[in-house]
Amino acid sequence: MNSHMYTPEEVIHLNAHIAEKDILAQWGFVADEIASLLWLQQWYQSGGSNRAVMVRQLEFLKLLVRSGELEL
């Protein structure tokens, strides 16, 4: 049995993470894709190397999806 008591901040983070997973699943992402997207989000938010490049790449992918050039 896990005896770890979560802090309020951890509970908020866990609930947000669960909500994000549900939203991504509703959009048609499979489990592997969801895991990758959430990992990238955490990596970016934790100060991964060269954020500006990552943001430009993600914005470019978003543009491709919205324009219909890239299907999900």
Stockholm file with secondary structure:
# STOCKHOLM 1.0

chainA/1-72         MNSHMYTPEEVIHLNAHIAEKDILAQWGFVADEIASLLWLQQWYQSGGSNRAVMVRQLEFLKLLVRSGELEL
#=GR chainA/1-72 SS CCCCCCCHHHHHHHHHHHHHHHHHHHTTCCHHHHHHHHHHHHHHHTTCSCHHHHHHHHHHHHHHHHHTSSCC
#=GC SS_cons        CCCCCCCHHHHHHHHHHHHHHHHHHHTTCCHHHHHHHHHHHHHHHTTCSCHHHHHHHHHHHHHHHHHTSSCC
//
